[in-house]
């Protein structure tokens, strides 16, 4: 049951009924995974995620790199926005030629600015006695048995409904 085929040299590329089912399954798994990842990242603070990673014994070097990368993303965006607004207010993007020149200046200024801020962060960390890992006070949480019960009832009802549909 081939829907489409194309012969290229000794190779034949084709789409069959089985491959369409596999593609549909793959697409639903990918979209489900992306939805779960977005839900996690948009509803959970990064400090909680890193705390859970530390409790799961993820190597401290990886957790520290994630934490510093997360911080530098916002430093990078803040610096880029400030430079872009400055250039736009001086009509740096008035024409295509000015826009390309301004973009080049923005990239070089951004690189130098982020490099300077990373140097300042390194000096600040060394001044505070940075040794091997970034340490901070962990948050403590209390768990409500009522909330657990509600979550279990909802999950159980979803499994029950899904089993009968």
ABEGO torsion letter per residue (X at the ends): XBABBBBBEABBBBBBAAAAAAAAAAAAAAAAAAAAAAAAAAABBAAAAAAAAAAAGBBAAAAAAAAAAAAAAAAAAAAAAAAAAAAAAAGAAABAAAAAAAAAAAAAAAAAAAAAAAAAAAAAAAAAGBBABBBBBBBBBBBBAAAAAAAAAAAAAAAAAAAAX
